[in-house]
Amino acid sequence: MTTGTGIGWAPPTEAERLLQESAASGSTEAVLDALSRRRLHVMAARLHADTPGFTAPFPSQYDPVTGRTCVPVLTSGMLPP
């Protein structure tokens, strides 16, 4: 997303602004705090989301940098249209 001012990307919502500031500070605790105060969304196939009673598993991926398994999440400002 661009701002139209030529200065590049601007956070679409307050949640992304807080996450950007937290990440820039280098504080993992600040990032986790910002995430904990927001509603987070996980990606799921439409078929799974629309099937009554079906619970899709969390999509996870291995992060070779940290050696951990991660669950990618989206904030409301980063949801697809």
PyMOL Python script that loads the backbone (N, CA, C, O; Angstrom):
from pymol import cmd

cmd.read_pdbstr("""\
ATOM      1  N   MET A   1       0.854  -1.179   0.000  1.00  0.00           N
ATOM      2  CA  MET A   1       0.000   0.000   0.000  1.00  0.00           C
ATOM      3  C   MET A   1       0.893   1.233   0.000  1.00  0.00           C
ATOM      4  O   MET A   1       1.856   1.303   0.764  1.00  0.00           O
ATOM      5  N   THR A   2       0.593   2.168  -0.817  1.00  0.00           N
ATOM      6  CA  THR A   2       1.349   3.411  -0.819  1.00  0.00           C
ATOM      7  C   THR A   2       0.452   4.533  -0.328  1.00  0.00           C
ATOM      8  O   THR A   2      -0.774   4.448  -0.400  1.00  0.00           O
ATOM      9  N   THR A   3       1.073   5.569   0.163  1.00  0.00           N
ATOM     10  CA  THR A   3       0.322   6.681   0.736  1.00  0.00           C
ATOM     11  C   THR A   3      -0.096   7.704  -0.300  1.00  0.00           C
ATOM     12  O   THR A   3      -0.941   8.555  -0.022  1.00  0.00           O
ATOM     13  N   GLY A   4       0.482   7.636  -1.494  1.00  0.00           N
ATOM     14  CA  GLY A   4       0.189   8.633  -2.512  1.00  0.00           C
ATOM     15  C   GLY A   4       1.088   9.857  -2.384  1.00  0.00           C
ATOM     16  O   GLY A   4       1.002  10.788  -3.185  1.00  0.00           O
ATOM     17  N   THR A   5       1.948   9.849  -1.371  1.00  0.00           N
ATOM     18  CA  THR A   5       2.847  10.977  -1.164  1.00  0.00           C
ATOM     19  C   THR A   5       4.252  10.683  -1.669  1.00  0.00           C
ATOM     20  O   THR A   5       5.137  11.536  -1.610  1.00  0.00           O
ATOM     21  N   GLY A   6       4.447   9.454  -2.169  1.00  0.00           N
ATOM     22  CA  GLY A   6       5.758   9.096  -2.673  1.00  0.00           C
ATOM     23  C   GLY A   6       6.726   8.643  -1.595  1.00  0.00           C
ATOM     24  O   GLY A   6       7.898   8.412  -1.889  1.00  0.00           O
ATOM     25  N   ILE A   7       6.269   8.508  -0.348  1.00  0.00           N
ATOM     26  CA  ILE A   7       7.191   8.108   0.708  1.00  0.00           C
ATOM     27  C   ILE A   7       7.147   6.610   0.982  1.00  0.00           C
ATOM     28  O   ILE A   7       7.856   6.135   1.869  1.00  0.00           O
ATOM     29  N   GLY A   8       6.332   5.848   0.245  1.00  0.00           N
ATOM     30  CA  GLY A   8       6.322   4.401   0.390  1.00  0.00           C
ATOM     31  C   GLY A   8       5.157   3.879   1.194  1.00  0.00           C
ATOM     32  O   GLY A   8       4.083   4.480   1.237  1.00  0.00           O
ATOM     33  N   TRP A   9       5.391   2.743   1.834  1.00  0.00           N
ATOM     34  CA  TRP A   9       4.341   2.002   2.530  1.00  0.00           C
ATOM     35  C   TRP A   9       3.899   2.714   3.801  1.00  0.00           C
ATOM     36  O   TRP A   9       4.714   3.276   4.533  1.00  0.00           O
ATOM     37  N   ALA A  10       2.597   2.679   4.049  1.00  0.00           N
ATOM     38  CA  ALA A  10       2.042   3.201   5.299  1.00  0.00           C
ATOM     39  C   ALA A  10       1.169   2.119   5.909  1.00  0.00           C
ATOM     40  O   ALA A  10       0.430   1.452   5.184  1.00  0.00           O
ATOM     41  N   PRO A  11       1.231   1.925   7.218  1.00  0.00           N
ATOM     42  CA  PRO A  11       0.409   0.903   7.857  1.00  0.00           C
ATOM     43  C   PRO A  11      -1.068   1.175   7.616  1.00  0.00           C
ATOM     44  O   PRO A  11      -1.530   2.296   7.829  1.00  0.00           O
ATOM     45  N   PRO A  12      -1.834   0.143   7.162  1.00  0.00           N
ATOM     46  CA  PRO A  12      -3.235   0.377   6.852  1.00  0.00           C
ATOM     47  C   PRO A  12      -4.128   0.580   8.081  1.00  0.00           C
ATOM     48  O   PRO A  12      -5.183   1.205   7.981  1.00  0.00           O
ATOM     49  N   THR A  13      -3.714   0.058   9.231  1.00  0.00           N
ATOM     50  CA  THR A  13      -4.522   0.211  10.445  1.00  0.00           C
ATOM     51  C   THR A  13      -3.621   0.497  11.641  1.00  0.00           C
ATOM     52  O   THR A  13      -2.395   0.424  11.553  1.00  0.00           O
ATOM     53  N   GLU A  14      -4.257   0.824  12.755  1.00  0.00           N
ATOM     54  CA  GLU A  14      -3.532   1.076  14.000  1.00  0.00           C
ATOM     55  C   GLU A  14      -2.729  -0.155  14.430  1.00  0.00           C
ATOM     56  O   GLU A  14      -1.626  -0.022  14.959  1.00  0.00           O
ATOM     57  N   ALA A  15      -3.276  -1.342  14.207  1.00  0.00           N
ATOM     58  CA  ALA A  15      -2.576  -2.576  14.596  1.00  0.00           C
ATOM     59  C   ALA A  15      -1.234  -2.685  13.878  1.00  0.00           C
ATOM     60  O   ALA A  15      -0.219  -2.997  14.501  1.00  0.00           O
ATOM     61  N   GLU A  16      -1.227  -2.432  12.582  1.00  0.00           N
ATOM     62  CA  GLU A  16       0.025  -2.521  11.822  1.00  0.00           C
ATOM     63  C   GLU A  16       0.995  -1.416  12.218  1.00  0.00           C
ATOM     64  O   GLU A  16       2.207  -1.633  12.222  1.00  0.00           O
ATOM     65  N   ARG A  17       0.486  -0.241  12.550  1.00  0.00           N
ATOM     66  CA  ARG A  17       1.363   0.839  12.998  1.00  0.00           C
ATOM     67  C   ARG A  17       2.068   0.442  14.291  1.00  0.00           C
ATOM     68  O   ARG A  17       3.274   0.643  14.436  1.00  0.00           O
ATOM     69  N   LEU A  18       1.307  -0.125  15.233  1.00  0.00           N
ATOM     70  CA  LEU A  18       1.903  -0.559  16.503  1.00  0.00           C
ATOM     71  C   LEU A  18       2.913  -1.689  16.292  1.00  0.00           C
ATOM     72  O   LEU A  18       3.973  -1.710  16.918  1.00  0.00           O
ATOM     73  N   LEU A  19       2.575  -2.621  15.408  1.00  0.00           N
ATOM     74  CA  LEU A  19       3.508  -3.711  15.119  1.00  0.00           C
ATOM     75  C   LEU A  19       4.786  -3.194  14.463  1.00  0.00           C
ATOM     76  O   LEU A  19       5.884  -3.656  14.776  1.00  0.00           O
ATOM     77  N   GLN A  20       4.637  -2.245  13.563  1.00  0.00           N
ATOM     78  CA  GLN A  20       5.810  -1.670  12.905  1.00  0.00           C
ATOM     79  C   GLN A  20       6.709  -0.972  13.925  1.00  0.00           C
ATOM     80  O   GLN A  20       7.928  -1.146  13.897  1.00  0.00           O
ATOM     81  N   GLU A  21       6.126  -0.191  14.816  1.00  0.00           N
ATOM     82  CA  GLU A  21       6.908   0.500  15.842  1.00  0.00           C
ATOM     83  C   GLU A  21       7.566  -0.492  16.793  1.00  0.00           C
ATOM     84  O   GLU A  21       8.720  -0.312  17.183  1.00  0.00           O
ATOM     85  N   SER A  22       6.833  -1.540  17.166  1.00  0.00           N
ATOM     86  CA  SER A  22       7.380  -2.555  18.073  1.00  0.00           C
ATOM     87  C   SER A  22       8.553  -3.285  17.434  1.00  0.00           C
ATOM     88  O   SER A  22       9.579  -3.509  18.077  1.00  0.00           O
ATOM     89  N   ALA A  23       8.398  -3.655  16.168  1.00  0.00           N
ATOM     90  CA  ALA A  23       9.477  -4.351  15.467  1.00  0.00           C
ATOM     91  C   ALA A  23      10.692  -3.450  15.306  1.00  0.00           C
ATOM     92  O   ALA A  23      11.827  -3.908  15.434  1.00  0.00           O
ATOM     93  N   ALA A  24      10.459  -2.172  15.027  1.00  0.00           N
ATOM     94  CA  ALA A  24      11.566  -1.227  14.854  1.00  0.00           C
ATOM     95  C   ALA A  24      12.340  -1.035  16.151  1.00  0.00           C
ATOM     96  O   ALA A  24      13.536  -0.746  16.128  1.00  0.00           O
ATOM     97  N   SER A  25      11.656  -1.197  17.287  1.00  0.00           N
ATOM     98  CA  SER A  25      12.337  -1.035  18.579  1.00  0.00           C
ATOM     99  C   SER A  25      13.244  -2.221  18.898  1.00  0.00           C
ATOM    100  O   SER A  25      14.118  -2.137  19.761  1.00  0.00           O
ATOM    101  N   GLY A  26      13.016  -3.347  18.175  1.00  0.00           N
ATOM    102  CA  GLY A  26      13.841  -4.529  18.408  1.00  0.00           C
ATOM    103  C   GLY A  26      13.397  -5.348  19.609  1.00  0.00           C
ATOM    104  O   GLY A  26      14.084  -6.291  20.000  1.00  0.00           O
ATOM    105  N   SER A  27      12.274  -5.008  20.193  1.00  0.00           N
ATOM    106  CA  SER A  27      11.804  -5.694  21.396  1.00  0.00           C
ATOM    107  C   SER A  27      10.796  -6.784  21.034  1.00  0.00           C
ATOM    108  O   SER A  27       9.695  -6.490  20.567  1.00  0.00           O
ATOM    109  N   THR A  28      11.178  -8.039  21.252  1.00  0.00           N
ATOM    110  CA  THR A  28      10.269  -9.157  21.014  1.00  0.00           C
ATOM    111  C   THR A  28       9.054  -9.046  21.913  1.00  0.00           C
ATOM    112  O   THR A  28       7.939  -9.352  21.491  1.00  0.00           O
ATOM    113  N   GLU A  29       9.258  -8.609  23.154  1.00  0.00           N
ATOM    114  CA  GLU A  29       8.147  -8.472  24.095  1.00  0.00           C
ATOM    115  C   GLU A  29       7.134  -7.445  23.606  1.00  0.00           C
ATOM    116  O   GLU A  29       5.930  -7.645  23.764  1.00  0.00           O
ATOM    117  N   ALA A  30       7.602  -6.347  23.016  1.00  0.00           N
ATOM    118  CA  ALA A  30       6.704  -5.316  22.511  1.00  0.00           C
ATOM    119  C   ALA A  30       5.888  -5.834  21.330  1.00  0.00           C
ATOM    120  O   ALA A  30       4.707  -5.513  21.200  1.00  0.00           O
ATOM    121  N   VAL A  31       6.515  -6.634  20.472  1.00  0.00           N
ATOM    122  CA  VAL A  31       5.800  -7.210  19.330  1.00  0.00           C
ATOM    123  C   VAL A  31       4.720  -8.166  19.828  1.00  0.00           C
ATOM    124  O   VAL A  31       3.580  -8.111  19.368  1.00  0.00           O
ATOM    125  N   LEU A  32       5.076  -9.043  20.765  1.00  0.00           N
ATOM    126  CA  LEU A  32       4.093  -9.989  21.306  1.00  0.00           C
ATOM    127  C   LEU A  32       2.972  -9.267  22.039  1.00  0.00           C
ATOM    128  O   LEU A  32       1.818  -9.688  21.971  1.00  0.00           O
ATOM    129  N   ASP A  33       3.297  -8.192  22.735  1.00  0.00           N
ATOM    130  CA  ASP A  33       2.270  -7.408  23.418  1.00  0.00           C
ATOM    131  C   ASP A  33       1.307  -6.789  22.410  1.00  0.00           C
ATOM    132  O   ASP A  33       0.093  -6.815  22.609  1.00  0.00           O
ATOM    133  N   ALA A  34       1.848  -6.235  21.329  1.00  0.00           N
ATOM    134  CA  ALA A  34       1.000  -5.633  20.294  1.00  0.00           C
ATOM    135  C   ALA A  34       0.107  -6.691  19.645  1.00  0.00           C
ATOM    136  O   ALA A  34      -1.066  -6.430  19.377  1.00  0.00           O
ATOM    137  N   LEU A  35       0.652  -7.878  19.393  1.00  0.00           N
ATOM    138  CA  LEU A  35      -0.144  -8.960  18.809  1.00  0.00           C
ATOM    139  C   LEU A  35      -1.219  -9.451  19.771  1.00  0.00           C
ATOM    140  O   LEU A  35      -2.329  -9.782  19.354  1.00  0.00           O
ATOM    141  N   SER A  36      -0.889  -9.497  21.057  1.00  0.00           N
ATOM    142  CA  SER A  36      -1.841 -10.039  22.038  1.00  0.00           C
ATOM    143  C   SER A  36      -3.065  -9.150  22.214  1.00  0.00           C
ATOM    144  O   SER A  36      -4.091  -9.604  22.721  1.00  0.00           O
ATOM    145  N   ARG A  37      -2.971  -7.908  21.807  1.00  0.00           N
ATOM    146  CA  ARG A  37      -4.086  -6.970  21.967  1.00  0.00           C
ATOM    147  C   ARG A  37      -4.979  -6.881  20.728  1.00  0.00           C
ATOM    148  O   ARG A  37      -5.894  -6.059  20.684  1.00  0.00           O
ATOM    149  N   ARG A  38      -4.726  -7.707  19.740  1.00  0.00           N
ATOM    150  CA  ARG A  38      -5.463  -7.654  18.479  1.00  0.00           C
ATOM    151  C   ARG A  38      -6.104  -8.988  18.163  1.00  0.00           C
ATOM    152  O   ARG A  38      -5.652 -10.039  18.618  1.00  0.00           O
ATOM    153  N   ARG A  39      -7.165  -8.925  17.377  1.00  0.00           N
ATOM    154  CA  ARG A  39      -7.771 -10.145  16.849  1.00  0.00           C
ATOM    155  C   ARG A  39      -6.908 -10.593  15.685  1.00  0.00           C
ATOM    156  O   ARG A  39      -6.632  -9.817  14.770  1.00  0.00           O
ATOM    157  N   LEU A  40      -6.481 -11.851  15.722  1.00  0.00           N
ATOM    158  CA  LEU A  40      -5.634 -12.407  14.677  1.00  0.00           C
ATOM    159  C   LEU A  40      -6.420 -13.428  13.870  1.00  0.00           C
ATOM    160  O   LEU A  40      -7.344 -14.063  14.380  1.00  0.00           O
ATOM    161  N   HIS A  41      -6.049 -13.577  12.621  1.00  0.00           N
ATOM    162  CA  HIS A  41      -6.744 -14.475  11.707  1.00  0.00           C
ATOM    163  C   HIS A  41      -5.742 -15.448  11.103  1.00  0.00           C
ATOM    164  O   HIS A  41      -4.601 -15.080  10.825  1.00  0.00           O
ATOM    165  N   VAL A  42      -6.170 -16.690  10.901  1.00  0.00           N
ATOM    166  CA  VAL A  42      -5.344 -17.676  10.195  1.00  0.00           C
ATOM    167  C   VAL A  42      -5.987 -17.970   8.853  1.00  0.00           C
ATOM    168  O   VAL A  42      -7.209 -17.925   8.712  1.00  0.00           O
ATOM    169  N   MET A  43      -5.165 -18.267   7.883  1.00  0.00           N
ATOM    170  CA  MET A  43      -5.667 -18.579   6.550  1.00  0.00           C
ATOM    171  C   MET A  43      -6.258 -19.988   6.564  1.00  0.00           C
ATOM    172  O   MET A  43      -5.683 -20.909   7.145  1.00  0.00           O
ATOM    173  N   ALA A  44      -7.402 -20.139   5.921  1.00  0.00           N
ATOM    174  CA  ALA A  44      -8.052 -21.441   5.775  1.00  0.00           C
ATOM    175  C   ALA A  44      -8.698 -21.491   4.399  1.00  0.00           C
ATOM    176  O   ALA A  44      -9.181 -20.484   3.882  1.00  0.00           O
ATOM    177  N   ALA A  45      -8.695 -22.665   3.831  1.00  0.00           N
ATOM    178  CA  ALA A  45      -9.338 -22.837   2.530  1.00  0.00           C
ATOM    179  C   ALA A  45     -10.827 -22.548   2.662  1.00  0.00           C
ATOM    180  O   ALA A  45     -11.432 -22.878   3.682  1.00  0.00           O
ATOM    181  N   ARG A  46     -11.418 -21.941   1.653  1.00  0.00           N
ATOM    182  CA  ARG A  46     -12.844 -21.605   1.665  1.00  0.00           C
ATOM    183  C   ARG A  46     -13.691 -22.860   1.906  1.00  0.00           C
ATOM    184  O   ARG A  46     -14.686 -22.810   2.629  1.00  0.00           O
ATOM    185  N   LEU A  47     -13.298 -23.974   1.305  1.00  0.00           N
ATOM    186  CA  LEU A  47     -14.024 -25.229   1.496  1.00  0.00           C
ATOM    187  C   LEU A  47     -14.097 -25.589   2.971  1.00  0.00           C
ATOM    188  O   LEU A  47     -15.156 -25.980   3.463  1.00  0.00           O
ATOM    189  N   HIS A  48     -12.981 -25.460   3.681  1.00  0.00           N
ATOM    190  CA  HIS A  48     -12.956 -25.780   5.113  1.00  0.00           C
ATOM    191  C   HIS A  48     -13.732 -24.752   5.926  1.00  0.00           C
ATOM    192  O   HIS A  48     -14.452 -25.111   6.858  1.00  0.00           O
ATOM    193  N   ALA A  49     -13.591 -23.498   5.582  1.00  0.00           N
ATOM    194  CA  ALA A  49     -14.262 -22.440   6.338  1.00  0.00           C
ATOM    195  C   ALA A  49     -15.777 -22.516   6.200  1.00  0.00           C
ATOM    196  O   ALA A  49     -16.500 -22.166   7.133  1.00  0.00           O
ATOM    197  N   ASP A  50     -16.265 -22.967   5.052  1.00  0.00           N
ATOM    198  CA  ASP A  50     -17.702 -23.011   4.795  1.00  0.00           C
ATOM    199  C   ASP A  50     -18.365 -24.332   5.169  1.00  0.00           C
ATOM    200  O   ASP A  50     -19.588 -24.446   5.089  1.00  0.00           O
ATOM    201  N   THR A  51     -17.586 -25.329   5.575  1.00  0.00           N
ATOM    202  CA  THR A  51     -18.153 -26.625   5.938  1.00  0.00           C
ATOM    203  C   THR A  51     -18.583 -26.595   7.400  1.00  0.00           C
ATOM    204  O   THR A  51     -17.741 -26.454   8.287  1.00  0.00           O
ATOM    205  N   PRO A  52     -19.895 -26.728   7.665  1.00  0.00           N
ATOM    206  CA  PRO A  52     -20.375 -26.691   9.055  1.00  0.00           C
ATOM    207  C   PRO A  52     -19.733 -27.795   9.901  1.00  0.00           C
ATOM    208  O   PRO A  52     -19.679 -28.957   9.497  1.00  0.00           O
ATOM    209  N   GLY A  53     -19.254 -27.406  11.072  1.00  0.00           N
ATOM    210  CA  GLY A  53     -18.678 -28.364  12.011  1.00  0.00           C
ATOM    211  C   GLY A  53     -17.245 -28.764  11.728  1.00  0.00           C
ATOM    212  O   GLY A  53     -16.636 -29.460  12.540  1.00  0.00           O
ATOM    213  N   PHE A  54     -16.688 -28.347  10.601  1.00  0.00           N
ATOM    214  CA  PHE A  54     -15.312 -28.717  10.268  1.00  0.00           C
ATOM    215  C   PHE A  54     -14.349 -27.691  10.854  1.00  0.00           C
ATOM    216  O   PHE A  54     -14.529 -26.486  10.680  1.00  0.00           O
ATOM    217  N   THR A  55     -13.342 -28.172  11.537  1.00  0.00           N
ATOM    218  CA  THR A  55     -12.309 -27.288  12.075  1.00  0.00           C
ATOM    219  C   THR A  55     -11.014 -27.561  11.329  1.00  0.00           C
ATOM    220  O   THR A  55     -10.428 -28.638  11.446  1.00  0.00           O
ATOM    221  N   ALA A  56     -10.583 -26.590  10.576  1.00  0.00           N
ATOM    222  CA  ALA A  56      -9.344 -26.747   9.809  1.00  0.00           C
ATOM    223  C   ALA A  56      -8.146 -26.681  10.748  1.00  0.00           C
ATOM    224  O   ALA A  56      -8.161 -25.921  11.716  1.00  0.00           O
ATOM    225  N   PRO A  57      -7.106 -27.472  10.472  1.00  0.00           N
ATOM    226  CA  PRO A  57      -5.905 -27.399  11.304  1.00  0.00           C
ATOM    227  C   PRO A  57      -5.181 -26.072  11.091  1.00  0.00           C
ATOM    228  O   PRO A  57      -5.306 -25.449  10.037  1.00  0.00           O
ATOM    229  N   PHE A  58      -4.419 -25.646  12.108  1.00  0.00           N
ATOM    230  CA  PHE A  58      -3.609 -24.441  11.943  1.00  0.00           C
ATOM    231  C   PHE A  58      -2.579 -24.687  10.847  1.00  0.00           C
ATOM    232  O   PHE A  58      -1.909 -25.719  10.848  1.00  0.00           O
ATOM    233  N   PRO A  59      -2.448 -23.752   9.918  1.00  0.00           N
ATOM    234  CA  PRO A  59      -1.387 -23.900   8.914  1.00  0.00           C
ATOM    235  C   PRO A  59      -0.054 -23.550   9.576  1.00  0.00           C
ATOM    236  O   PRO A  59       0.121 -22.438  10.074  1.00  0.00           O
ATOM    237  N   SER A  60       0.857 -24.472   9.580  1.00  0.00           N
ATOM    238  CA  SER A  60       2.139 -24.205  10.238  1.00  0.00           C
ATOM    239  C   SER A  60       3.266 -24.362   9.227  1.00  0.00           C
ATOM    240  O   SER A  60       3.122 -25.018   8.196  1.00  0.00           O
ATOM    241  N   GLN A  61       4.387 -23.740   9.557  1.00  0.00           N
ATOM    242  CA  GLN A  61       5.572 -23.855   8.719  1.00  0.00           C
ATOM    243  C   GLN A  61       6.800 -23.823   9.597  1.00  0.00           C
ATOM    244  O   GLN A  61       6.797 -23.216  10.668  1.00  0.00           O
ATOM    245  N   TYR A  62       7.838 -24.472   9.145  1.00  0.00           N
ATOM    246  CA  TYR A  62       9.094 -24.523   9.876  1.00  0.00           C
ATOM    247  C   TYR A  62       9.924 -23.294   9.531  1.00  0.00           C
ATOM    248  O   TYR A  62      10.075 -22.955   8.357  1.00  0.00           O
ATOM    249  N   ASP A  63      10.456 -22.629  10.538  1.00  0.00           N
ATOM    250  CA  ASP A  63      11.326 -21.472  10.340  1.00  0.00           C
ATOM    251  C   ASP A  63      12.764 -21.919  10.556  1.00  0.00           C
ATOM    252  O   ASP A  63      13.166 -22.153  11.696  1.00  0.00           O
ATOM    253  N   PRO A  64      13.553 -22.044   9.483  1.00  0.00           N
ATOM    254  CA  PRO A  64      14.924 -22.527   9.627  1.00  0.00           C
ATOM    255  C   PRO A  64      15.831 -21.571  10.403  1.00  0.00           C
ATOM    256  O   PRO A  64      16.850 -21.995  10.950  1.00  0.00           O
ATOM    257  N   VAL A  65      15.473 -20.296  10.455  1.00  0.00           N
ATOM    258  CA  VAL A  65      16.307 -19.318  11.165  1.00  0.00           C
ATOM    259  C   VAL A  65      16.238 -19.553  12.675  1.00  0.00           C
ATOM    260  O   VAL A  65      17.263 -19.573  13.356  1.00  0.00           O
ATOM    261  N   THR A  66      15.018 -19.731  13.188  1.00  0.00           N
ATOM    262  CA  THR A  66      14.844 -19.913  14.637  1.00  0.00           C
ATOM    263  C   THR A  66      14.791 -21.376  15.042  1.00  0.00           C
ATOM    264  O   THR A  66      14.963 -21.704  16.216  1.00  0.00           O
ATOM    265  N   GLY A  67      14.550 -22.271  14.062  1.00  0.00           N
ATOM    266  CA  GLY A  67      14.427 -23.688  14.369  1.00  0.00           C
ATOM    267  C   GLY A  67      13.092 -24.030  15.004  1.00  0.00           C
ATOM    268  O   GLY A  67      12.952 -25.076  15.639  1.00  0.00           O
ATOM    269  N   ARG A  68      12.116 -23.159  14.838  1.00  0.00           N
ATOM    270  CA  ARG A  68      10.806 -23.365  15.448  1.00  0.00           C
ATOM    271  C   ARG A  68       9.732 -23.549  14.382  1.00  0.00           C
ATOM    272  O   ARG A  68       9.901 -23.167  13.224  1.00  0.00           O
ATOM    273  N   THR A  69       8.625 -24.145  14.810  1.00  0.00           N
ATOM    274  CA  THR A  69       7.449 -24.228  13.956  1.00  0.00           C
ATOM    275  C   THR A  69       6.583 -23.010  14.245  1.00  0.00           C
ATOM    276  O   THR A  69       6.312 -22.697  15.404  1.00  0.00           O
ATOM    277  N   CYS A  70       6.156 -22.331  13.203  1.00  0.00           N
ATOM    278  CA  CYS A  70       5.391 -21.090  13.337  1.00  0.00           C
ATOM    279  C   CYS A  70       4.011 -21.235  12.714  1.00  0.00           C
ATOM    280  O   CYS A  70       3.813 -22.027  11.793  1.00  0.00           O
ATOM    281  N   VAL A  71       3.061 -20.463  13.226  1.00  0.00           N
ATOM    282  CA  VAL A  71       1.731 -20.367  12.640  1.00  0.00           C
ATOM    283  C   VAL A  71       1.586 -18.948  12.102  1.00  0.00           C
ATOM    284  O   VAL A  71       1.504 -18.001  12.884  1.00  0.00           O
ATOM    285  N   PRO A  72       1.552 -18.785  10.770  1.00  0.00           N
ATOM    286  CA  PRO A  72       1.403 -17.436  10.217  1.00  0.00           C
ATOM    287  C   PRO A  72       0.005 -16.894  10.496  1.00  0.00           C
ATOM    288  O   PRO A  72      -0.988 -17.597  10.308  1.00  0.00           O
ATOM    289  N   VAL A  73      -0.067 -15.657  10.938  1.00  0.00           N
ATOM    290  CA  VAL A  73      -1.345 -15.009  11.235  1.00  0.00           C
ATOM    291  C   VAL A  73      -1.418 -13.666  10.520  1.00  0.00           C
ATOM    292  O   VAL A  73      -0.400 -13.094  10.131  1.00  0.00           O
ATOM    293  N   LEU A  74      -2.638 -13.181  10.358  1.00  0.00           N
ATOM    294  CA  LEU A  74      -2.875 -11.879   9.742  1.00  0.00           C
ATOM    295  C   LEU A  74      -3.661 -11.010  10.715  1.00  0.00           C
ATOM    296  O   LEU A  74      -4.489 -11.509  11.477  1.00  0.00           O
ATOM    297  N   THR A  75      -3.397  -9.711  10.684  1.00  0.00           N
ATOM    298  CA  THR A  75      -4.231  -8.767  11.419  1.00  0.00           C
ATOM    299  C   THR A  75      -5.353  -8.347  10.480  1.00  0.00           C
ATOM    300  O   THR A  75      -5.290  -8.623   9.282  1.00  0.00           O
ATOM    301  N   SER A  76      -6.362  -7.695  10.998  1.00  0.00           N
ATOM    302  CA  SER A  76      -7.504  -7.310  10.174  1.00  0.00           C
ATOM    303  C   SER A  76      -7.102  -6.392   9.019  1.00  0.00           C
ATOM    304  O   SER A  76      -7.730  -6.427   7.961  1.00  0.00           O
ATOM    305  N   GLY A  77      -6.078  -5.581   9.205  1.00  0.00           N
ATOM    306  CA  GLY A  77      -5.629  -4.691   8.141  1.00  0.00           C
ATOM    307  C   GLY A  77      -4.908  -5.403   7.005  1.00  0.00           C
ATOM    308  O   GLY A  77      -4.715  -4.828   5.934  1.00  0.00           O
ATOM    309  N   MET A  78      -4.514  -6.633   7.230  1.00  0.00           N
ATOM    310  CA  MET A  78      -3.772  -7.373   6.206  1.00  0.00           C
ATOM    311  C   MET A  78      -4.597  -8.482   5.567  1.00  0.00           C
ATOM    312  O   MET A  78      -4.066  -9.278   4.792  1.00  0.00           O
ATOM    313  N   LEU A  79      -5.890  -8.546   5.880  1.00  0.00           N
ATOM    314  CA  LEU A  79      -6.748  -9.561   5.274  1.00  0.00           C
ATOM    315  C   LEU A  79      -6.952  -9.278   3.800  1.00  0.00           C
ATOM    316  O   LEU A  79      -7.023  -8.120   3.390  1.00  0.00           O
ATOM    317  N   PRO A  80      -7.046 -10.339   2.996  1.00  0.00           N
ATOM    318  CA  PRO A  80      -7.347 -10.109   1.583  1.00  0.00           C
ATOM    319  C   PRO A  80      -8.760  -9.564   1.420  1.00  0.00           C
ATOM    320  O   PRO A  80      -9.606  -9.764   2.291  1.00  0.00           O
ATOM    321  N   PRO A  81      -9.020  -8.880   0.316  1.00  0.00           N
ATOM    322  CA  PRO A  81     -10.367  -8.321   0.104  1.00  0.00           C
ATOM    323  C   PRO A  81     -11.424  -9.407   0.008  1.00  0.00           C
ATOM    324  O   PRO A  81     -12.605  -9.105  -0.169  1.00  0.00           O
TER     325      PRO A  81
END
""", "prot")
cmd.dss("prot")
cmd.show_as("cartoon", "prot")
cmd.util.cbc("prot")
cmd.orient("prot")
